[in-house]
Amino acid sequence: MAAKHRSLDRASTMERRARQTVSPPVTKTVGELRSPRPVFSSTVDPEQSTGRRPAATPPAGKPHDKGGRRRSSTFSEVLVMDDACFVGIDVSKRSLDGCCRPGSTFQHDNTPDGIAAVVKLLAARTVTLVVVEATGGLEAPLVRALQRADIPVAVVNPRQARDFAKASGRLAKTDAIDAEALAHFAEAIRPEPRLLSDEQTQLLDALVTRRGQLIAMRTMEQNRLGSCFDDRMRADIQAHIDWLNGRLDHTDRDLAEAVRNNPAWQARDRLLQSIPGIGKVVSQTLLAALPELGALASRPLTALVGLAPFADDSGSRRGKRRIFGGRAEVRAKLYMAALTASRSNGALGAFYQRLVAAGKAAKVALVALARKLLTIANAVARTRQPYDPAHLPLALAGA
């Protein structure tokens, strides 16, 4: 009898050891019939397959049942509550092609009725961000309509959006593909939304832009006049130049009146023109095209304008630093202001001369001086104190 009990004990012991030497369970078989019960950590992995769930409720206190692991309530709430979407809209002259991520696509005419339809469609959803490309002003009515509806919208550089599309594997280019790439860009990059500017700022910006267009047309006509030898054509070109000069005078008066009618602009205009090299044209450009002046730190503002040099190094090679991108109109005006300031006898002129004496090329020194002018203008706008090299820090004064 004792031998029989010993043989039963040995059999049960061998059975237990056999159960203990079963190979570790394979997670992808969880939920299959007769699959071994896996051992999970307490951290819920939302990417893990949950298998088939039996209809019966597991006993209280057991986190798993035979049908596999149950999803946590937090993960289920995310699936139910995640109604936010990212939107990309490709703007052309005739149509607005959009893509909601996640969601569907839409297309409307680039007309006031089509823009209103897009705003109505997006207002009914929880939109996290809308991204459109800068298309030379074609996007402006849509952007303003979205801003008025309190829908966050960002305007990005087309080159940046296209490079992102290529990096994500979208080599083909259609309006629908561009809209999908912009929606993906909105979700992955999250650019800063553009703030809604008031009507006075929009008017000042439009006047500054128009003034630049008139100057460009006058320059082209003056170049044609120099190479034209027919008297009748020369007279016609000269008449057009005279007309453009009249329109420029009219635009300058409108700009001066716009600044005069806004006390805040008038005060800031006086502060900016106290800086050597910055006249009324540069000051008006900064007021219209750089509303961030005085609100950002110097380095982010320099990068925003496009005056921050980009490195081009690889291994032991040290390439030339170059500037590009940013707000070209502001950068061009600051460069001309730097050209004027470099000829002054003050601290800014001395700063330029030291750079040239140290071996810097003339254009490199002018870009550095333009960057210094922007830093000083930012400090003047922030402190609301006129330029005074005796009171400003040496780094700002360039001394």
RODO-2510 file (C-alpha; in nm, 4 decimals, decimal comma):
residues 399
     n   res          X          Y          Z
     1     m     0,0000     0,0000     0,0000
     2     a     0,2859     0,2351     0,0863
     3     a     0,4562     0,1518    -0,2453
     4     k     0,1359     0,2406    -0,4245
     5     h     0,1253     0,5805    -0,2500
     6     r     0,4930     0,6450    -0,3375
     7     s     0,4298     0,5647    -0,7030
     8     l     0,1336     0,8056    -0,7085
     9     d     0,3462     1,0773    -0,5447
    10     r     0,6211     1,0271    -0,8059
    11     a     0,3656     1,0459    -1,0879
    12     s     0,2132     1,3698    -0,9561
    13     t     0,5619     1,5186    -0,9077
    14     m     0,6635     1,4340    -1,2648
    15     e     0,3354     1,5834    -1,3897
    16     r     0,4028     1,9096    -1,2025
    17     r     0,7574     1,9297    -1,3411
    18     a     0,6260     1,8663    -1,6908
    19     r     0,3819     2,1516    -1,6519
    20     q     0,6605     2,3784    -1,5264
    21     t     0,8831     2,3074    -1,8304
    22     v     0,6228     2,4133    -2,0860
    23     s     0,7788     2,6639    -2,3281
    24     p     0,6833     3,0339    -2,2795
    25     p     0,3535     3,1268    -2,4387
    26     v     0,3460     3,3018    -2,7755
    27     t     0,1516     3,6244    -2,7441
    28     k    -0,0004     3,6101    -3,0919
    29     t    -0,1910     3,2924    -2,9964
    30     v    -0,3645     3,4600    -2,7063
    31     g    -0,7383     3,4011    -2,7295
    32     e    -0,7118     3,0856    -2,9386
    33     l    -0,8743     2,7745    -2,8049
    34     r    -0,6609     2,5774    -2,5554
    35     s    -0,3809     2,8341    -2,5721
    36     p    -0,1716     2,8678    -2,2536
    37     r    -0,2408     3,1673    -2,0340
    38     p     0,0319     3,4299    -2,0879
    39     v     0,1896     3,6357    -1,8144
    40     f     0,1449     4,0119    -1,8723
    41     s     0,2908     4,3054    -1,6937
    42     s     0,0664     4,5586    -1,5267
    43     t     0,1320     4,8159    -1,8018
    44     v    -0,1381     4,8147    -2,0677
    45     d    -0,0011     4,7942    -2,4210
    46     p    -0,2615     4,9323    -2,6632
    47     e    -0,0804     4,7766    -2,9599
    48     q    -0,1134     4,4231    -2,8195
    49     s    -0,3737     4,1962    -2,9797
    50     t    -0,6591     4,1186    -2,7410
    51     g    -0,7815     3,7976    -2,8979
    52     r    -1,1413     3,6729    -2,8733
    53     r    -1,3338     3,7578    -2,5603
    54     p    -1,5800     3,5073    -2,4157
    55     a    -1,9263     3,6228    -2,3249
    56     a    -1,8903     3,5196    -1,9605
    57     t    -1,7641     3,7763    -1,7121
    58     p    -1,4376     3,6777    -1,5436
    59     p    -1,4300     3,6293    -1,1703
    60     a    -1,3771     3,9352    -0,9588
    61     g    -1,0159     4,0146    -0,8785
    62     k    -0,8727     3,8425    -1,1900
    63     p    -0,7401     4,0843    -1,4515
    64     h    -0,7431     3,8243    -1,7318
    65     d    -0,9779     3,5577    -1,8520
    66     k    -0,9326     3,2640    -2,0878
    67     g    -1,0199     3,4782    -2,3873
    68     g    -0,7155     3,6981    -2,3483
    69     r    -0,6445     4,0368    -2,1961
    70     r    -0,9234     4,2947    -2,1621
    71     r    -0,8683     4,6532    -2,2788
    72     s    -0,8362     4,9178    -2,0155
    73     s    -1,1097     5,1785    -1,9751
    74     t    -0,8583     5,4570    -2,0507
    75     f    -0,7802     5,3173    -2,3956
    76     s    -1,1490     5,2753    -2,4744
    77     e    -1,2192     5,6340    -2,3718
    78     v    -0,9442     5,7577    -2,6052
    79     l    -1,0993     5,5700    -2,8940
    80     v    -1,4421     5,7133    -2,8208
    81     m    -1,3450     6,0702    -2,7315
    82     d    -1,0733     6,1324    -2,9908
    83     d    -1,2808     6,3418    -3,2340
    84     a    -1,0097     6,5994    -3,3090
    85     c    -0,8739     6,6186    -3,6606
    86     f    -0,5940     6,7830    -3,8564
    87     v    -0,6819     6,9434    -4,1871
    88     g    -0,4735     7,0236    -4,4926
    89     i    -0,6132     7,2473    -4,7671
    90     d    -0,4460     7,2910    -5,1042
    91     v    -0,5425     7,6336    -5,2392
    92     s    -0,5469     7,7003    -5,6119
    93     k    -0,7006     7,9785    -5,8160
    94     r    -1,0170     7,7800    -5,8845
    95     s    -1,0623     7,5236    -5,6082
    96     l    -0,9999     7,4329    -5,2461
    97     d    -0,8980     7,0680    -5,2024
    98     g    -0,9030     6,9522    -4,8412
    99     c    -0,8225     6,6434    -4,6407
   100     c    -0,9213     6,5714    -4,2796
   101     r    -0,6895     6,3420    -4,0893
   102     p    -0,8452     6,1123    -3,9826
   103     g    -1,1558     6,1408    -4,1945
   104     s    -1,2534     6,2189    -4,5493
   105     t    -1,1690     6,4641    -4,8248
   106     f    -1,3619     6,7576    -4,9658
   107     q    -1,3456     6,9993    -5,2569
   108     h    -1,5079     7,3395    -5,3046
   109     d    -1,4657     7,6303    -5,5413
   110     n    -1,2295     7,9065    -5,4343
   111     t    -1,5134     8,1584    -5,4178
   112     p    -1,6844     8,3324    -5,1250
   113     d    -1,9560     8,0638    -5,1278
   114     g    -1,6968     7,7854    -5,1412
   115     i    -1,4971     7,9383    -4,8556
   116     a    -1,8156     7,9677    -4,6486
   117     a    -1,8893     7,5995    -4,7156
   118     v    -1,5398     7,4994    -4,5982
   119     v    -1,5754     7,7061    -4,2805
   120     k    -1,9169     7,5528    -4,2099
   121     l    -1,7798     7,2026    -4,2651
   122     l    -1,4827     7,2532    -4,0323
   123     a    -1,6814     7,4397    -3,7675
   124     a    -1,8903     7,1263    -3,7159
   125     r    -1,5802     6,9257    -3,6200
   126     t    -1,3188     6,9511    -3,3473
   127     v    -1,0342     7,0865    -3,5584
   128     t    -0,6937     7,0930    -3,3914
   129     l    -0,5109     7,2696    -3,6746
   130     v    -0,5555     7,3658    -4,0401
   131     v    -0,2474     7,4026    -4,2600
   132     v    -0,2368     7,5804    -4,5962
   133     e     0,0526     7,6845    -4,8171
   134     a     0,1469     8,0434    -4,8938
   135     t     0,0372     8,0879    -5,2553
   136     g     0,1036     8,4544    -5,3219
   137     g    -0,2156     8,5815    -5,1614
   138     l    -0,4664     8,3264    -5,2966
   139     e    -0,4896     8,1753    -4,9495
   140     a    -0,5629     8,5060    -4,7734
   141     p    -0,9485     8,5048    -4,7994
   142     l    -0,9661     8,1465    -4,6716
   143     v    -0,7224     8,2126    -4,3869
   144     r    -0,9126     8,5205    -4,2713
   145     a    -1,2454     8,3372    -4,2854
   146     l    -1,1056     8,0528    -4,0747
   147     q    -0,9561     8,2992    -3,8259
   148     r    -1,2889     8,4802    -3,7874
   149     a    -1,4527     8,1426    -3,7123
   150     d    -1,1907     8,0757    -3,4387
   151     i    -1,0475     7,7799    -3,6314
   152     p    -0,6673     7,7605    -3,5802
   153     v    -0,4864     7,7907    -3,9142
   154     a    -0,1167     7,8042    -4,0030
   155     v     0,0350     7,9247    -4,3301
   156     v     0,3555     7,7382    -4,4198
   157     n     0,6263     7,7746    -4,6805
   158     p     0,5487     7,5604    -4,9908
   159     r     0,9087     7,4384    -5,0046
   160     q     0,8882     7,3111    -4,6484
   161     a     0,5588     7,1330    -4,7175
   162     r     0,6910     6,9764    -5,0382
   163     d     1,0092     6,8536    -4,8698
   164     f     0,7955     6,6922    -4,5995
   165     a     0,5800     6,5225    -4,8640
   166     k     0,8889     6,3788    -5,0370
   167     a     1,0343     6,2636    -4,7045
   168     s     0,7093     6,0784    -4,6275
   169     g     0,7198     5,8972    -4,9618
   170     r     0,4746     6,1097    -5,1633
   171     l     0,6627     6,1654    -5,4882
   172     a     0,3552     6,2245    -5,7038
   173     k     0,1936     6,5668    -5,6956
   174     t    -0,1757     6,6420    -5,7357
   175     d    -0,4081     6,8733    -5,5470
   176     a    -0,5561     6,5806    -5,3528
   177     i    -0,2116     6,4410    -5,2673
   178     d    -0,0923     6,7857    -5,1586
   179     a    -0,3945     6,8230    -4,9298
   180     e    -0,3254     6,4844    -4,7727
   181     a     0,0420     6,5743    -4,7239
   182     l    -0,0539     6,9060    -4,5612
   183     a    -0,2868     6,7244    -4,3191
   184     h    -0,0036     6,4857    -4,2308
   185     f     0,2280     6,7861    -4,1918
   186     a    -0,0213     6,9494    -3,9544
   187     e    -0,0351     6,6382    -3,7360
   188     a     0,3384     6,5676    -3,7333
   189     i     0,4950     6,9161    -3,7221
   190     r     0,2227     7,1235    -3,5491
   191     p     0,3259     7,4698    -3,6803
   192     e     0,2149     7,7725    -3,4833
   193     p    -0,1270     7,9089    -3,5899
   194     r    -0,1345     8,2574    -3,7359
   195     l    -0,3076     8,5207    -3,5250
   196     l    -0,5876     8,7283    -3,6740
   197     s    -0,4668     9,0803    -3,7507
   198     d    -0,7027     9,3725    -3,7250
   199     e    -0,8289     9,5674    -4,0248
   200     q    -0,5847     9,8561    -3,9704
   201     t    -0,2871     9,6194    -3,9779
   202     q    -0,4212     9,4523    -4,2923
   203     l    -0,4600     9,7922    -4,4568
   204     l    -0,1065     9,8974    -4,3619
   205     d     0,0316     9,5671    -4,4899
   206     a    -0,1560     9,6099    -4,8187
   207     l    -0,0233     9,9641    -4,8613
   208     v     0,3352     9,8584    -4,7918
   209     t     0,3002     9,5708    -5,0403
   210     r     0,1522     9,8014    -5,3042
   211     r     0,4325    10,0504    -5,2552
   212     g     0,6871     9,7767    -5,3209
   213     q     0,5028     9,6741    -5,6377
   214     l     0,4991    10,0315    -5,7679
   215     i     0,8720    10,0679    -5,7026
   216     a     0,9417     9,7420    -5,8855
   217     m     0,7397     9,8560    -6,1879
   218     r     0,9130    10,1941    -6,1919
   219     t     1,2539    10,0257    -6,1814
   220     m     1,1626     9,8069    -6,4796
   221     e     1,0399    10,1060    -6,6775
   222     q     1,3546    10,3019    -6,5961
   223     n     1,5649    10,0113    -6,7231
   224     r     1,3610    10,0010    -7,0439
   225     l     1,4023    10,3747    -7,0870
   226     g     1,7795    10,3422    -7,0810
   227     s     1,7819    10,0866    -7,3644
   228     c     1,5120    10,2434    -7,5835
   229     f     1,6220    10,4687    -7,8721
   230     d     1,2873    10,5403    -8,0338
   231     d     1,1643    10,8861    -7,9380
   232     r     0,7955    10,7944    -7,9377
   233     m     0,8516    10,4873    -7,7200
   234     r     1,0756    10,6839    -7,4859
   235     a     0,8018    10,9412    -7,4410
   236     d     0,5486    10,6669    -7,3651
   237     i     0,7789    10,5024    -7,1112
   238     q     0,8537    10,8383    -6,9481
   239     a     0,4808    10,9109    -6,9203
   240     h     0,4322    10,5774    -6,7441
   241     i     0,7198    10,6540    -6,5063
   242     d     0,5634    10,9912    -6,4223
   243     w     0,2300    10,8186    -6,3524
   244     l     0,4017    10,5641    -6,1267
   245     n     0,5724    10,8456    -5,9376
   246     g     0,2337    11,0033    -5,8787
   247     r     0,0898    10,6761    -5,7496
   248     l     0,3916    10,6364    -5,5201
   249     d     0,3328    10,9808    -5,3724
   250     h    -0,0329    10,8938    -5,3171
   251     t     0,0596    10,5645    -5,1470
   252     d     0,3124    10,7399    -4,9237
   253     r     0,0426    10,9825    -4,8108
   254     d    -0,1929    10,6920    -4,7359
   255     l     0,0793    10,5205    -4,5323
   256     a     0,1534    10,8334    -4,3329
   257     e    -0,2178    10,8836    -4,2659
   258     a    -0,2614    10,5212    -4,1530
   259     v     0,0221    10,5569    -3,9019
   260     r    -0,1071    10,8950    -3,7880
   261     n    -0,4561    10,7549    -3,7195
   262     n    -0,3173    10,4860    -3,4871
   263     p    -0,1614    10,6292    -3,1689
   264     a     0,0185    10,3039    -3,0847
   265     w     0,1784    10,2901    -3,4299
   266     q     0,2669    10,6571    -3,4126
   267     a     0,4549    10,6062    -3,0867
   268     r     0,6333    10,2957    -3,2126
   269     d     0,7195    10,4681    -3,5408
   270     r     0,8976    10,7464    -3,3518
   271     l     1,0900    10,4895    -3,1460
   272     l     1,2017    10,2938    -3,4506
   273     q     1,3088    10,6010    -3,6469
   274     s     1,5351    10,7000    -3,3570
   275     i     1,7670    10,4129    -3,4629
   276     p     2,0362    10,5174    -3,7155
   277     g     1,9580    10,3796    -4,0618
   278     i     1,5866    10,3191    -4,0009
   279     g     1,3663    10,5722    -4,1805
   280     k     0,9931    10,5917    -4,2388
   281     v     0,9876    10,3187    -4,5073
   282     v     1,1730    10,0650    -4,2925
   283     s     0,9669    10,1632    -3,9883
   284     q     0,6365    10,1200    -4,1766
   285     t     0,7529     9,7827    -4,3071
   286     l     0,8343     9,6657    -3,9548
   287     l     0,4960     9,7861    -3,8290
   288     a     0,3039     9,6099    -4,1058
   289     a     0,5017     9,2917    -4,1702
   290     l     0,6580     9,2196    -3,8297
   291     p     0,3924     9,2511    -3,5562
   292     e     0,6009     9,0151    -3,3381
   293     l     0,8561     9,2947    -3,2851
   294     g     0,8992     9,3520    -2,9129
   295     a     0,7133     9,0350    -2,8156
   296     l     0,9730     8,7701    -2,9093
   297     a     1,3272     8,7104    -2,7930
   298     s     1,6041     8,8253    -3,0247
   299     r     1,7099     8,4852    -3,1556
   300     p     1,3629     8,3577    -3,2521
   301     l     1,2869     8,6942    -3,4122
   302     t     1,6102     8,6835    -3,6119
   303     a     1,5238     8,3375    -3,7393
   304     l     1,1693     8,4518    -3,8215
   305     v     1,2983     8,7338    -4,0415
   306     g     1,5607     8,5111    -4,2039
   307     l     1,8750     8,6835    -4,0782
   308     a     2,0063     8,3840    -3,8801
   309     p     2,2967     8,2175    -4,0643
   310     f     2,2628     7,8439    -4,1262
   311     a     2,5611     7,6154    -4,0711
   312     d     2,6855     7,3890    -4,3535
   313     d     2,9340     7,1564    -4,1821
   314     s     3,0053     6,7898    -4,2390
   315     g     3,2855     6,6065    -4,0624
   316     s     3,5993     6,8178    -4,0837
   317     r     3,4548     7,0406    -4,3562
   318     r     3,3352     7,3842    -4,2513
   319     g     3,1083     7,5350    -4,5132
   320     k     3,0015     7,8950    -4,5522
   321     r     2,7143     8,0186    -4,3417
   322     r     2,4214     8,1464    -4,5443
   323     i     2,0878     8,3113    -4,4767
   324     f     1,7637     8,2294    -4,6555
   325     g     1,3923     8,1926    -4,5921
   326     g     1,1961     8,4036    -4,3495
   327     r     1,0207     8,7280    -4,4371
   328     a     1,2075     8,8487    -4,7411
   329     e     1,0506     9,1946    -4,7507
   330     v     1,1562     9,2746    -4,3943
   331     r     1,5029     9,1306    -4,4514
   332     a     1,5553     9,3406    -4,7662
   333     k     1,4542     9,6621    -4,5898
   334     l     1,6820     9,5888    -4,2928
   335     y     1,9721     9,5227    -4,5302
   336     m     1,9256     9,8659    -4,6892
   337     a     1,9017    10,0177    -4,3408
   338     a     2,2291     9,8452    -4,2514
   339     l     2,3892     9,9926    -4,5633
   340     t     2,2928    10,3395    -4,4414
   341     a     2,3983    10,2731    -4,0816
   342     s     2,7385    10,1417    -4,1930
   343     r     2,8234    10,4896    -4,3223
   344     s     2,7378    10,6649    -3,9962
   345     n     2,9921    10,7852    -3,7427
   346     g     2,8245    10,6299    -3,4410
   347     a     2,8501    10,2942    -3,2688
   348     l     2,6823    10,1061    -3,5545
   349     g     2,9275    10,2414    -3,8102
   350     a     3,2167    10,1448    -3,5824
   351     f     3,0693     9,7962    -3,5436
   352     y     3,0676     9,7540    -3,9236
   353     q     3,4222     9,8844    -3,9610
   354     r     3,5514     9,6408    -3,6978
   355     l     3,3982     9,3455    -3,8830
   356     v     3,5554     9,4549    -4,2110
   357     a     3,8918     9,5105    -4,0419
   358     a     3,8696     9,1573    -3,8970
   359     g     3,8565     9,0160    -4,2508
   360     k     3,4801     8,9759    -4,2982
   361     a     3,3428     9,0287    -4,6462
   362     a     3,1400     9,3461    -4,6951
   363     k     2,8099     9,1600    -4,7433
   364     v     2,8747     8,9402    -4,4409
   365     a     2,9408     9,2499    -4,2305
   366     l     2,6223     9,4157    -4,3632
   367     v     2,4126     9,1103    -4,2766
   368     a     2,5608     9,1103    -3,9266
   369     l     2,4773     9,4801    -3,8966
   370     a     2,1215     9,4172    -4,0200
   371     r     2,0882     9,1500    -3,7534
   372     k     2,2166     9,3993    -3,4954
   373     l     1,9621     9,6577    -3,6136
   374     l     1,6810     9,4061    -3,5706
   375     t     1,8022     9,3242    -3,2192
   376     i     1,8111     9,6951    -3,1293
   377     a     1,4650     9,7536    -3,2813
   378     n     1,3303     9,4627    -3,0791
   379     a     1,4775     9,6062    -2,7581
   380     v     1,3448     9,9550    -2,8358
   381     a     0,9945     9,8206    -2,9032
   382     r     1,0008     9,6073    -2,5873
   383     t     1,1298     9,8773    -2,3525
   384     r     0,9466    10,1647    -2,5274
   385     q     1,2587    10,3768    -2,4945
   386     p     1,4258    10,5539    -2,7912
   387     y     1,7644    10,4407    -2,9137
   388     d     2,0481    10,5700    -2,6974
   389     p     2,3851    10,3920    -2,7281
   390     a     2,4927    10,5361    -2,3938
   391     h     2,2165    10,3546    -2,2075
   392     l     2,1727    10,0368    -2,4117
   393     p     2,3878     9,7302    -2,3331
   394     l     2,7108     9,7094    -2,5265
   395     a     2,5949     9,3993    -2,7122
   396     l     2,2900     9,5846    -2,8449
   397     a     2,4700     9,9082    -2,9196
   398     g     2,7438     9,7279    -3,1092
   399     a     3,0168     9,9056    -2,9128
***
